[in-house]
């Protein structure tokens, strides 16, 4: 896969991921852990069907004998699935997405410390500018947040931490000689199963309406299963910090959807910070494409 195609697919992944907040705001009765359970359960069902169709019974035998990296990645996925949805039910979409946006900084740092990866100067500048935009938004949101909203921000912080560990682990496996690369698809399913099982007791008694179940099924399949399988494939082409940096578009898109379709109007500082994030992404990717073209020539 070419770098340009990988970037385009990652943008699609980010677009799909960004729909969670606005869809959640249109639920009738499902709340907190029930929302998390149903989304993870539908995600697990979709992944089970897709991966079983691809591999048959060998899928489940492979999961039973999966080595520790697969289970560690699965645990990271489960934290990301669970913490995101719990946080989104406690605070605003902007609060959650702004908090998650420290992911590229954590991923770059972890890749540098653990994998000894050298990053292009343009990537460090892009991360710095994006970080400034995130800090601007975060400072504004922190000033106006209530205690429950601050709890939501704390829960949301688990997402970028788990993501940084996961992207670094996937990079280590895909660019080394450890195990079969295809096994890491199993980790996405393991994460969904862990998340669903862990939140089931906390989701009782169930209150979701048929309308809620339809929306949560859409989230489980198209906001989680499809993009998460794609991003595992993309880790073979794109470095972890670049994946995390492209994923920052989820902040801008998610806030925009919530503003347009759920009435969550962000403040001026949030918009200004988002502009810095988008600008950093565009400049970084433009310079990356120029570099690729020069090498090809």
Long-range contacts (C-beta under 8 A, 24 or more apart in sequence): 1-234, 1-236, 1-237, 3-237, 3-238, 3-288, 3-289, 3-292, 4-289, 4-292, 6-234, 6-237, 6-238, 7-238, 7-246, 7-285, 7-288, 9-230, 9-234, 10-230, 10-231, 10-234, 10-238, 10-243, 10-246, 10-247, 11-246, 11-249, 12-227, 12-230, 13-227, 13-230, 13-231, 13-234, 13-247, 14-227, 14-246, 14-247, 14-249, 14-250, 14-253, 15-249, 15-253, 16-222, 16-223, 16-226, 16-227, 17-223, 17-227, 17-247, 17-250, 17-254, 18-249, 18-250, 18-253, 18-254, 18-257, 19-219, 19-222, 19-223, 19-254, 19-257, 20-84, 20-85, 20-88, 20-219, 20-223, 20-254, 21-88, 21-93, 21-96, 21-97, 21-254, 21-257, 21-258, 21-262, 22-93, 22-254, 22-257, 22-258, 22-260, 22-261, 22-262, 23-215, 23-218, 23-219, 23-223, 24-85, 24-88, 24-89, 24-215, 24-219, 25-93, 25-258, 25-261, 25-262, 25-264, 26-215, 26-261, 26-262, 27-208, 27-211, 27-212, 27-215, 27-216, 28-208, 28-209, 28-211, 28-212, 29-207, 29-208, 29-209, 29-212, 30-207, 30-208, 30-209, 30-212, 30-216, 31-89, 31-207, 32-86, 32-89, 32-90, 32-202, 33-86, 33-199, 33-202, 33-203, 34-203, 34-206, 34-207, 34-208, 35-85, 35-89, 35-216, 36-81, 36-82, 36-85, 36-86, 36-195, 36-199, 36-203, 37-195, 37-196, 37-199, 37-200, 37-202, 37-203, 38-203, 38-208, 38-212, 38-213, 38-216, 38-217, 38-220, 39-81, 39-85, 39-216, 39-219, 39-220, 39-223, 39-224, 40-78, 40-81, 40-82, 40-85, 40-192, 40-195, 40-196, 40-199, 40-220, 40-224, 41-192, 41-196, 41-220, 42-216, 42-217, 42-219, 42-220, 42-221, 43-81, 43-192, 43-195, 43-196, 43-220, 43-221, 43-224, 43-225, 43-228, 44-189, 44-192, 44-193, 44-196, 44-220, 45-220, 46-220, 46-221, 46-224, 46-225, 46-226, 47-188, 47-189, 47-192, 47-225, 47-229, 48-189, 50-225, 50-229, 51-185, 51-186, 51-189, 59-186, 62-183, 62-186, 63-186, 63-189, 63-190, 66-183, 66-186, 66-187, 66-190, 67-179, 67-183, 69-169, 69-173, 69-178, 69-179, 69-184, 70-183, 70-184, 70-186, 70-187, 70-190, 71-187, 71-190, 72-165, 72-169, 73-166, 73-169, 73-170, 73-184, 73-187, 73-190, 73-191, 74-186, 74-187, 74-188, 74-189, 74-190, 74-191, 74-194, 75-190, 75-191, 75-194, 76-162, 76-163, 76-165, 76-166, 76-169, 76-187, 76-191, 77-162, 77-166, 77-187, 77-188, 77-190, 77-191, 77-192, 77-194, 77-195, 77-228, 78-190, 78-191, 78-192, 78-194, 78-195, 78-198, 79-158, 79-159, 79-161, 79-162, 80-158, 80-159, 80-162, 80-163, 80-166, 80-191, 81-191, 81-192, 81-195, 81-224, 82-195, 82-198, 82-199, 83-155, 83-156, 83-158, 83-159, 83-162, 84-156, 84-159, 86-152, 86-155, 87-152, 87-153, 87-155, 87-156, 87-159, 88-152, 89-152, 90-148, 90-149, 90-151, 90-152, 90-155, 91-145, 91-148, 91-149, 91-150, 91-151, 91-152, 91-153, 91-156, 92-141, 92-149, 92-258, 92-264, 93-254, 93-255, 93-257, 93-258, 93-262, 93-264, 94-137, 94-141, 94-254, 94-255, 94-258, 94-264, 94-266, 94-270, 95-141, 95-145, 95-149, 95-152, 95-153, 95-156, 96-152, 96-153, 96-156, 97-250, 97-251, 97-254, 97-255, 98-134, 98-137, 98-138, 98-141, 98-251, 98-270, 98-273, 99-138, 99-153, 99-156, 99-157, 99-159, 99-160, 100-156, 100-159, 100-160, 100-163, 100-250, 100-251, 101-130, 101-134, 101-137, 101-160, 101-248, 101-251, 101-277, 102-131, 102-134, 102-157, 102-160, 103-159, 103-160, 103-163, 103-164, 103-244, 103-247, 103-248, 104-130, 104-131, 104-241, 104-244, 104-245, 104-247, 104-248, 105-131, 106-160, 106-161, 106-163, 106-164, 106-244, 107-163, 107-164, 107-167, 107-168, 107-240, 107-241, 107-243, 107-244, 108-240, 108-241, 108-244, 109-164, 110-164, 110-165, 110-168, 110-240, 111-167, 111-168, 111-171, 111-239, 111-240, 111-241, 114-168, 114-172, 115-168, 115-171, 115-172, 117-171, 117-239, 117-240, 117-241, 119-239, 119-241, 120-288, 120-291, 122-283, 122-284, 122-287, 122-288, 123-241, 123-242, 123-245, 123-284, 125-280, 125-284, 126-245, 126-280, 126-281, 126-283, 126-284, 127-241, 127-245, 127-280, 129-276, 129-279, 129-280, 130-245, 130-248, 130-276, 130-277, 130-280, 130-281, 132-273, 132-276, 133-272, 133-273, 133-274, 133-275, 133-276, 133-277, 133-280, 134-251, 134-273, 134-277, 135-273, 136-269, 136-272, 136-273, 136-276, 137-269, 137-270, 137-273, 137-274, 139-269, 140-267, 140-269, 140-270, 140-273, 141-270, 144-267, 163-244, 163-247, 164-240, 164-244, 167-235, 167-240, 167-241, 167-243, 167-244, 168-240, 170-232, 170-235, 170-240, 171-235, 171-239, 171-240, 174-235, 174-236, 181-236, 184-232, 184-235, 185-229, 185-232, 187-232, 188-225, 188-228, 188-229, 188-232, 192-224, 192-225, 242-288, 245-280, 245-281, 245-284, 246-281, 246-285, 248-277, 248-280, 248-281, 249-277, 249-278, 249-281, 251-277, 252-277, 252-278
